[in-house]
Amino acid sequence: MRKKIVVCSIELIQNNLKHNPEYTAKLSITENINEYVISIKETINKSKLENLKNKINEINKTEIDQLNQIYNQNLENNQINTGNGLVLCKLKSTKNIYIYYSETSNNLVESRIDITFEKL
């Protein structure tokens, strides 16, 4: 379980560094009775929000077996900007990924992505 959480935490940090380097992200891991939740909070441009929401919705709608195939195909073909980090997190957690956001000023949005892991 810890390894899955660490892998997904690293993926979320790498996503921020790759796609949103101008803003600092804050990563947190919380433990509840039955689960762990990784959250990353970041400021993003409104123009990037739709793409991120669409990618998360697409990942959430896709069956785990199909996501596994997509993930492996992307690795084999050296695909860039495919959302493979989020796909990997979904595969590790098997739970839906959630995004929350609120608009701020100057075309910016405060966003939070949550990934949940059930305790075994």
PyMOL commands that set and color helices and strands:
alter all, ss='L'
color gray80, all
select helices_A, chain A and resi 2-19+46-61+64-76+84-93
alter helices_A, ss='H'
color red, helices_A
select strands_A, chain A and resi 26-31+35-45+98-103+108-118
alter strands_A, ss='S'
color yellow, strands_A
deselect
rebuild
show_as cartoon
